[in-house]
Amino acid sequence: MALEFTDANFQAEVLESDQLSVIDFWAEWCGPCRAIGPVIEELSKEYHGKVKIGKVNVDVNPQTSTNYGITSIPAILFVKGGKVVDKQIGAVPKSVLDKKIQAHL
């Protein structure tokens, strides 16, 4: 199951992690976010133990969203070593996200 990243745990869970983190910025009211949700869940199962895959609800965690300049959702950031190494804006097929994850492992 995808992790839940929050304003409170983002620093420890993502920025201080030595693993690649994939963060889905989303909101309940966002149709494309709901469409990509099952893809995020599948990827979190497939990469369990290798990649931290989680979600940030932008309505509940405004600070993290602001810190990364999130203005459109879904926005998926790929973070490694505390730095954003890639990003994807909008709902895309699973294969696109999988390819990006593989490129950064």
N, C-alpha and C positions, 0 to 999 in steps of 0.2 A: 504494500500500500504506500502511496506517495506520502512523504513527510509533510508536516505543516510548519512552514517557516513564518516567523512573526517578527515584529519590530524588536521584541525582547530577545529572541534566540538567533537572529540572523548572523550576528557577528561570530558567535561561537560555532554554530552549525555549518555556516557556509564560508565565511571569510577566513576563519582559522582552520578549516579542514584541509587535509592534504589530498583529498579526493576531488575529482571533478564533480561539480554540483550543477544540476539543471533545475532552474527555478521558473515555474509557470506563474506569472502575475495574472490574476483573474478576478472576476466578480460574479456573484449569483445572477445578476440581471443581464449578463452578457451571453447572448446566444452562441457566438463562435467559441467562447470560453467553455460552455457546456459541451459543445461538439468535440473539442479537443481533450476534454477531461478523461475519457476512457483511454485515449492514446497515452496520456501521461501515466495513468495507472498501469497499463501494459508495460511500458518502458521501465517503470519502477520495479516491477516484478522481474523482468528480464535482466536488469542490471543490478539487482539487489546485491549489496556487499562490494560492488565495484564502483558505482556512481551514486551520489546522493541526489535523488530526484524528489522534488517537493513543490509545494504551491504557496503563494502569498496572496491572500485575499486583500485586494487594494483598498476596499472599503473599511476593513478592520485594521490594516497596517499601513497607514498613510506615510509614515516616516521612511520606511524602506522603499516604497514606491517613489517618493519624492527624491530620495538619495540617488536613484538610478534613472531619473528623468522619464519615468513610465507615463506616457500620455495616451497610448493606444493599447488596448488589450484584446485578445491575449498577447502578452509579450513574454517570450521565453529567453532567459539569459543563461549562458553557459559560463560558469565561474571556476577558475582554477588558480590556486596560489593567491587567492584574494583579489584577483583581477578578472574583469569580464573579457573572455577570449572569443566569444561569438554571441550572436543574438538572432532571434527570429520573431518577427512581428506578424500576427495573424495566424489563423488556423491553417495548418499544412498537413499533408499526409505523414503518417508514421515514418515512412522511409526517409523523408527529409530530416527529421529529428534524429533518427538512427544514424544517418550518415554524418551529421554534425557531432554526435557523441563519439563515434568511432574515430573521427579526425583528431579528437582531443584526449583520447585515452593513452 
